[in-house]
Amino acid sequence: MPTSTEFIPLAEYVRRLKPLLPEEAFDACPSKLFVPFIHFLLLTGAYFVIRLNDHWSVWLLCSFLIGHCLACLGFFAHELSHNAICKRPRIRYALEIVCWGLNLVSPTIWRRVHNQTHHLHTNDFGDPDRQFLTSEASQVRLWYSRIFYPNRKSSKWNFGVRFHFVAYIVRNTIAAYYPNRTKPTLVPAKPDYTRVDRITVSLELITILVLQLAIFNVVN
């Protein structure tokens, strides 16, 4: 048995934990598809209302509805990526492309950063989600943390923290194109990306761009 200071490999952790949980804990729950389907209908309807109406108050109300639906679809995509809703890879990936794509997120970036790296290295040196260490301090990282992380040195009126996820996705997407183990200054840790990963990410970003252009054409 490992001591309290040793890390248990993920495969060993799963092997020990799985027999202790009921089998239904690992079942997919396709019934959860109903709620995001409703959000998708509301989202589509809001886009067409904006197209058909030119009053700013209607646009504002629709914008709030769109923002809410996009956030809900993002949470749905998170569950989807963990195989909690659909276990068929092709169907799951198609849904991820739409739900993550509407939020400008590459499914491959999310899977590599969140599922395969963050959950494996939670709060250790290899975690892409961790804060910067004192030994990593620099002016750029200091200001980034003050703007996008809630902390005692930031103003309580700092609205930058509400855009943390946007900065998080942008920095991790850029990091995917850095060669080997190199990474941007604002990325605490980076997963390893293969050439195939980078090609897949590029194709996903092109698909997302096409999707966003289609939305732009709908509302104009």
C-alpha positions as CSV (number, residue, x, y, z in Angstrom):
1,M,0.0,0.0,0.0
2,P,1.3,3.5,-0.8
3,T,2.1,5.8,2.1
4,S,0.1,9.0,2.7
5,T,2.8,11.0,0.9
6,E,2.7,8.9,-2.3
7,F,0.4,9.5,-5.3
8,I,-1.7,6.6,-6.5
9,P,-1.7,6.3,-10.3
10,L,-5.1,7.2,-11.8
11,A,-5.6,3.7,-13.3
12,E,-5.0,2.1,-9.8
13,Y,-7.3,4.7,-8.2
14,V,-10.1,3.8,-10.6
15,R,-9.5,0.1,-10.1
16,R,-9.9,0.4,-6.4
17,L,-12.8,2.8,-6.3
18,K,-15.0,1.2,-9.0
19,P,-16.0,-2.0,-7.0
20,L,-17.1,0.2,-4.1
21,L,-19.7,2.1,-6.2
22,P,-23.0,0.7,-7.6
23,E,-22.9,-0.1,-11.4
24,E,-25.6,2.5,-12.1
25,A,-23.2,5.2,-11.0
26,F,-21.3,4.6,-14.3
27,D,-24.4,4.6,-16.5
28,A,-25.1,7.3,-19.0
29,C,-28.2,9.5,-18.5
30,P,-29.5,10.3,-22.0
31,S,-32.7,11.8,-20.5
32,K,-30.6,14.9,-19.6
33,L,-30.6,15.7,-23.3
34,F,-34.1,17.2,-22.9
35,V,-33.0,20.3,-21.0
36,P,-30.2,21.4,-23.3
37,F,-32.6,20.8,-26.2
38,I,-35.0,23.3,-24.7
39,H,-32.1,25.8,-24.2
40,F,-31.1,25.3,-27.8
41,L,-34.6,26.1,-29.0
42,L,-34.7,29.2,-26.8
43,L,-31.3,30.2,-28.1
44,T,-32.4,29.8,-31.8
45,G,-35.6,31.6,-31.1
46,A,-33.8,34.6,-29.5
47,Y,-31.5,34.9,-32.5
48,F,-34.4,35.1,-34.9
49,V,-36.3,37.6,-32.7
50,I,-33.2,39.8,-32.9
51,R,-33.2,39.5,-36.7
52,L,-36.9,40.3,-36.9
53,N,-37.0,43.2,-34.4
54,D,-34.9,46.4,-34.3
55,H,-35.8,47.7,-30.9
56,W,-32.9,47.9,-28.4
57,S,-34.9,46.7,-25.5
58,V,-35.9,43.5,-27.3
59,W,-32.2,43.0,-28.2
60,L,-31.2,43.5,-24.6
61,L,-33.8,41.0,-23.3
62,C,-32.8,38.5,-26.0
63,S,-29.1,39.0,-25.1
64,F,-29.7,38.1,-21.5
65,L,-31.6,35.0,-22.6
66,I,-28.8,34.0,-25.0
67,G,-26.2,34.5,-22.3
68,H,-28.1,32.2,-20.0
69,C,-28.7,29.5,-22.6
70,L,-25.0,29.6,-23.6
71,A,-23.9,29.1,-20.0
72,C,-26.3,26.2,-19.5
73,L,-25.1,24.6,-22.7
74,G,-21.5,25.0,-21.4
75,F,-22.4,23.1,-18.2
76,F,-24.1,20.5,-20.3
77,A,-21.0,20.1,-22.5
78,H,-18.9,19.6,-19.3
79,E,-21.1,16.7,-18.2
80,L,-21.1,15.4,-21.8
81,S,-17.3,15.4,-22.0
82,H,-17.2,13.2,-18.8
83,N,-19.4,10.5,-20.5
84,A,-22.2,11.2,-18.1
85,I,-24.9,11.6,-20.8
86,C,-23.9,9.8,-23.9
87,K,-21.3,7.0,-24.3
88,R,-21.4,6.9,-28.1
89,P,-18.2,8.7,-29.2
90,R,-19.5,10.1,-32.5
91,I,-22.8,11.4,-31.1
92,R,-21.0,12.8,-28.0
93,Y,-18.4,14.5,-30.1
94,A,-21.0,16.1,-32.5
95,L,-22.9,17.4,-29.5
96,E,-19.7,18.8,-28.0
97,I,-18.8,20.6,-31.2
98,V,-22.1,22.4,-31.1
99,C,-22.4,23.1,-27.3
100,W,-18.7,24.0,-26.9
101,G,-18.5,25.7,-30.2
102,L,-21.3,28.1,-29.3
103,N,-19.1,29.1,-26.3
104,L,-16.0,29.4,-28.5
105,V,-14.3,26.3,-26.9
106,S,-12.5,23.6,-28.8
107,P,-13.7,20.2,-27.5
108,T,-10.1,18.8,-27.8
109,I,-8.6,21.6,-25.8
110,W,-11.2,21.1,-23.1
111,R,-10.7,17.4,-23.0
112,R,-6.9,17.7,-22.9
113,V,-6.8,20.5,-20.3
114,H,-9.7,19.6,-18.1
115,N,-10.5,15.9,-18.3
116,Q,-7.0,14.5,-18.9
117,T,-4.8,16.9,-17.1
118,H,-6.6,18.9,-14.5
119,H,-8.4,15.9,-13.0
120,L,-5.1,13.9,-13.0
121,H,-3.0,16.7,-11.5
122,T,-5.6,18.6,-9.4
123,N,-3.7,21.4,-7.4
124,D,-0.3,20.0,-8.1
125,F,2.4,21.5,-10.3
126,G,1.0,20.0,-13.5
127,D,-2.5,21.4,-13.0
128,P,-3.4,24.0,-15.7
129,D,-6.1,25.4,-13.4
130,R,-3.8,26.2,-10.4
131,Q,-2.8,29.6,-9.3
132,F,0.7,30.8,-10.0
133,L,3.3,30.0,-7.4
134,T,5.2,32.6,-5.5
135,S,8.4,31.4,-7.2
136,E,6.6,32.1,-10.6
137,A,5.7,35.7,-9.7
138,S,6.1,38.4,-12.4
139,Q,4.3,41.7,-13.1
140,V,2.3,40.2,-16.0
141,R,1.2,37.2,-13.9
142,L,0.4,39.5,-10.9
143,W,-1.8,41.8,-13.0
144,Y,-3.5,38.8,-14.7
145,S,-4.3,37.3,-11.3
146,R,-5.6,40.6,-9.9
147,I,-7.9,41.1,-12.9
148,F,-9.2,37.6,-13.5
149,Y,-9.0,35.9,-10.0
150,P,-11.0,37.1,-7.0
151,N,-8.4,37.9,-4.3
152,R,-7.8,40.3,-1.4
153,K,-5.7,42.7,-3.5
154,S,-8.4,43.2,-6.1
155,S,-11.2,45.7,-5.8
156,K,-14.6,44.3,-4.9
157,W,-15.9,46.2,-7.9
158,N,-13.6,44.3,-10.2
159,F,-15.7,42.8,-13.0
160,G,-12.8,41.2,-14.7
161,V,-13.3,38.0,-12.6
162,R,-16.5,37.5,-14.6
163,F,-14.4,37.1,-17.7
164,H,-12.0,34.5,-16.2
165,F,-13.4,31.7,-18.3
166,V,-12.8,33.7,-21.5
167,A,-9.2,34.4,-20.6
168,Y,-8.8,30.7,-19.5
169,I,-9.9,29.3,-22.9
170,V,-7.9,31.8,-24.9
171,R,-4.6,31.2,-23.0
172,N,-5.0,27.4,-23.1
173,T,-5.9,27.4,-26.8
174,I,-2.8,29.5,-27.6
175,A,-0.7,27.2,-25.5
176,A,-1.7,24.2,-27.6
177,Y,0.4,25.6,-30.5
178,Y,3.5,26.1,-28.5
179,P,6.1,23.4,-29.3
180,N,7.2,20.7,-27.0
181,R,7.0,21.7,-23.3
182,T,7.1,25.5,-23.9
183,K,4.1,27.5,-22.9
184,P,2.8,31.1,-22.6
185,T,3.7,33.1,-19.6
186,L,0.1,33.1,-18.4
187,V,-0.3,29.4,-18.5
188,P,0.7,27.6,-15.2
189,A,1.0,24.2,-16.8
190,K,0.3,22.7,-20.2
191,P,-0.7,19.3,-21.4
192,D,1.3,17.5,-24.1
193,Y,-0.2,18.0,-27.6
194,T,0.6,15.7,-30.5
195,R,0.7,16.9,-34.1
196,V,-2.7,15.2,-34.6
197,D,-4.1,17.1,-31.6
198,R,-3.1,20.4,-33.1
199,I,-4.6,19.5,-36.5
200,T,-7.8,18.5,-34.7
201,V,-7.9,21.7,-32.7
202,S,-7.4,23.7,-35.9
203,L,-10.2,22.0,-37.7
204,E,-12.5,22.5,-34.6
205,L,-11.6,26.2,-34.5
206,I,-12.5,26.5,-38.2
207,T,-15.8,24.8,-37.5
208,I,-16.5,27.1,-34.6
209,L,-15.7,30.1,-36.8
210,V,-18.2,28.9,-39.5
211,L,-20.8,28.3,-36.8
212,Q,-20.3,31.9,-35.4
213,L,-20.4,33.4,-38.9
214,A,-23.7,31.5,-39.5
215,I,-25.1,33.0,-36.3
216,F,-23.9,36.5,-37.3
217,N,-25.7,36.1,-40.6
218,V,-28.9,35.0,-38.9
219,V,-29.1,38.0,-36.6
220,N,-28.3,40.5,-39.4
